Structure formats: C-alpha cells, structure tokens
Amino acid sequence: MRIRPIRGSLAPHNPMTFDFDTPVQRAGTDSQKWQKYAGRDVLPLWVADMDFPSPPAIVAALRRRADHAVFGYARPVKSQVDAVVAAMESRYGWRIDPAWLVWLPGLVVGLNVTAQAFAQPGDEVLSLAPVYPPFMSAPKNSGRVSVTAPFALRDGAWTIDWDALGRAVTPRTKLFFLCNPHNPLARVWRRDELSRLAEFCLRHNLLLCSDEIHCDLILDPALPHIPTGTLGTEIAQRTITLMAPSKTYNVPGLGTSFAIIPDAALRAQFVRATAGIVAEVNALGYAACEAAYRDSEPWRQALLAYLRGNRDHLLDFVARELPGMRVEAPIEATYLAWLNVSALGLADPVAHFETHGIGLSDGANFGSPKGTHVRLNFGCPCATLTTALRRMQSALPLR
Ligand SMILES: Cc1ncc(COP(=O)(O)O)c(C=O)c1O
C-alpha cells in the first residue's frame, strides 16, 4: 500500500532527529500485524507493535551480535543485567537485586506461569476489565478461573470501582492481575490508587501480579510510573512484576522479558512452574535489551514526543470529524486509543471498519460488550494514522 504524506494542518510532526515519519514497508514481511490483511487494502492498527524502526543503538547492537556469528544457548552477561538494574533505579528509584530477575520469552508467558504457580485448578484470578485479553485467558488456560470487576467512568476518568472489586473477591481468589499502566484504557495509576490496591491485596491475602510492559510509554510528562514493587516492603514481597523492553523499543518479536520477584520463595515457585515448558531467552534479545535500557533514552524521548503528536491529532480528529465516536478519558500512556463507538449502532464495528480499510481490535475481546468499543493503535507514522482516520470518517454510517 502506498501511503501519501499529508500536508497542511495534518502535516507529520518530527520533534527530533529520529525519523518516525517515513513509512517502512512491512506488508510482505514476517509482521503478524500486516500479514492479517495480506492482499487487502486494510491499514492494520490492531496488535500492539509499532510501525517504526527500533532505535539505532539496538540495531547496531544486533548487528554486532550477528557478526559474532555463533548463536548457542544464551545467558545474560553482567552488562545486560546491569542495564536493567540501572534503568529501574534511574527511572523509578527502584533498587532491585539482580537475583530477583527471572528472564522470560514474553509477558503472556509470565501471566500464564503466575496463574499456574500460585493458584490451584478452580481458584480465581481477579482483574479489572476491560483489560488486555490474556489477563482473562491465562487463568483459564490451566483450569483456573478468571473473575473481572468493571472499571467505572467518573468525571471523564477511568477509575477503580472499589465496591465492585470488593464484591468480586471470594475465598477462592488467590491472585490479582494488575495492568500498570493500563491497556486498553491508557490510564496511569496514581500512588493513592496503587497503595489502596496493595492494601486490598494484603487484606484479602492475594498475590499481586503487576504487568508493567507499558511503563516506559507514559505520554503525560507530569505522571510518574510507580512500579507496584516500590509501594512498600510488605507488598513487594507479595508481588510479581512483569516488564520488557518490547513495547517501548518495538522489539516484541525478539521475545525478551523478565519478571522481578523479590521474595525468594515466590521466585523459586515461579521458576519451578517454568521448568521444561518455558523457552530460554535468545542471544539477540539480550543484546537488544541492553541497548534499549542503556543506550536508547534519546530515541525514547523522541518517540514519546511523536506519540504525543499522534495522540493529539487523533483526539482532535475524533472530536471534530468522527461524530458517534468518543475517547472517553485522557490517553495518559501507551500508543493505544480506546474508542467508544456504541452510538454508531454497529453490531460488529471491527468488521464494518475492515470493509472500509481499517483494521482495529475488538473491544469485546477485552471484556466490553460487543459493539461498544474498539482499540486503535496509533504507533505509526502520522501519515498512516491520518489515512486511517480519513477512512474511518468515510466509514461512518451516520454521515
Ligand atoms: C499489558 C500487556 N501485557 C503483555 C503484552 C504482550 O506481551 P508479550 O508479547 O511479551 O507476551 C501486551 C501486548 O500488547 C500487553 O499490552
């Protein structure tokens, strides 16, 4: 597909020296996102990877590692572990012991392992919905039960409905899965909310699994990411934090993630549940991870500026040009927009928009009623986003 640059008020915005504007041809490659619509004129704005090249420092590190030309079973070297430890301290003031790290090939793996390690068949895993679908499917995969409590929309912000959450706990609830920041609501949790959640977990004797894959993608500069593991010693000893460079630096295809588990007994139990099932992280992934955390901060800052521009463009376009569609709350983090499309009265909004050339994620998969929400990935060149938004405009049944 040829993507034409847009001029005038919708001109691409490039804040620094990195090029986020030039589309990279991904159609016809190994991209899962683009393969879904192979041979069709549909712009894929669904699965959460970005259409941008990764930071130059990562590409250089991968080249260097490839030049070594031997790809045996890998273990992280000290500089790779140091890069993660240093990033936790400099970004969040979180002093982690390298021994707390358990490397994983993905966060979804981490969610599944957590459910198996710390709940028995029939036990319940609680989360807040709508939420990233594996939060609900991971428990079910191993015969555990997923229970969700709904978020509440209050004064234009997604908030935790504490009464609903309290009502959802039963004697069989063993785990709470938190998405921090939240996909798909793009919400950054505030300290008071996180502290209350921690107290809630401690009161009900729940282990807390905190998926923080989007933590380096906070768009609102006034909002800090607060790792759940920094809230206090007691909750830290009951927390499994899952993180990765994958979303931020656009390397999810390299399968490199980690759990941070301060408590030795929990960590041992988690590692036992991985035995013989979970694959080792690969050599290229470790190299990319080090270059991401240690050498790619200027790129990340430029990316955030670019994503802010895309977000503002999207919000403006939706408000002015897409009647019947609404973004109900600020997009504080991630490159994912949660759009309320219920006023369009479409039985299957995703199918409808696909026939008009835009590939979105179905809110029903995240636990919303069918027909009410879609998720749009704006991690792409501004010109691609603009083309998609114009297609959505021409797809509106109310026009
Ligand atoms: C909250 C959240 N967790 C996990 C993942 C996927 O992680 P992985 O690819 O490492 O399994 C995503 C991807 O969109 C996500 O949004």
The ligand as an SDF file (V2000), in Angstrom:
LIG
                    3D

 16 16  0  0  0  0  0  0  0  0999 V2000
   -0.4840   -5.3640   29.0190 C   0  0  0  0  0  0  0  0  0  0  0  0
    0.2370   -6.2730   28.0810 C   0  0  0  0  0  0  0  0  0  0  0  0
    0.8890   -7.3420   28.5530 N   0  0  0  0  0  0  0  0  0  0  0  0
    1.5450   -8.1940   27.7320 C   0  0  0  0  0  0  0  0  0  0  0  0
    1.5730   -7.9800   26.3630 C   0  0  0  0  0  0  0  0  0  0  0  0
    2.2780   -8.9490   25.4570 C   0  0  0  0  0  0  0  0  0  0  0  0
    3.4750   -9.3020   25.9900 O   0  0  0  0  0  0  0  0  0  0  0  0
    4.3970  -10.3950   25.2670 P   0  0  0  0  0  0  0  0  0  0  0  0
    4.3980  -10.1200   23.8190 O   0  0  0  0  0  0  0  0  0  0  0  0
    5.7110  -10.1700   25.9270 O   0  0  0  0  0  0  0  0  0  0  0  0
    3.8150  -11.7280   25.6000 O   0  0  0  0  0  0  0  0  0  0  0  0
    0.9050   -6.8750   25.8280 C   0  0  0  0  0  0  0  0  0  0  0  0
    0.8970   -6.6620   24.3850 C   0  0  0  0  0  0  0  0  0  0  0  0
    0.1400   -5.8850   23.8620 O   0  0  0  0  0  0  0  0  0  0  0  0
    0.2340   -6.0090   26.7050 C   0  0  0  0  0  0  0  0  0  0  0  0
   -0.4100   -4.9210   26.2530 O   0  0  0  0  0  0  0  0  0  0  0  0
  1  2  1  0
  2  3  1  0
  2 15  2  0
  3  4  2  0
  4  5  1  0
  5  6  1  0
  5 12  2  0
  6  7  1  0
  7  8  1  0
  8  9  2  0
  8 10  1  0
  8 11  1  0
 12 13  1  0
 12 15  1  0
 13 14  2  0
 15 16  1  0
M  END
$$$$
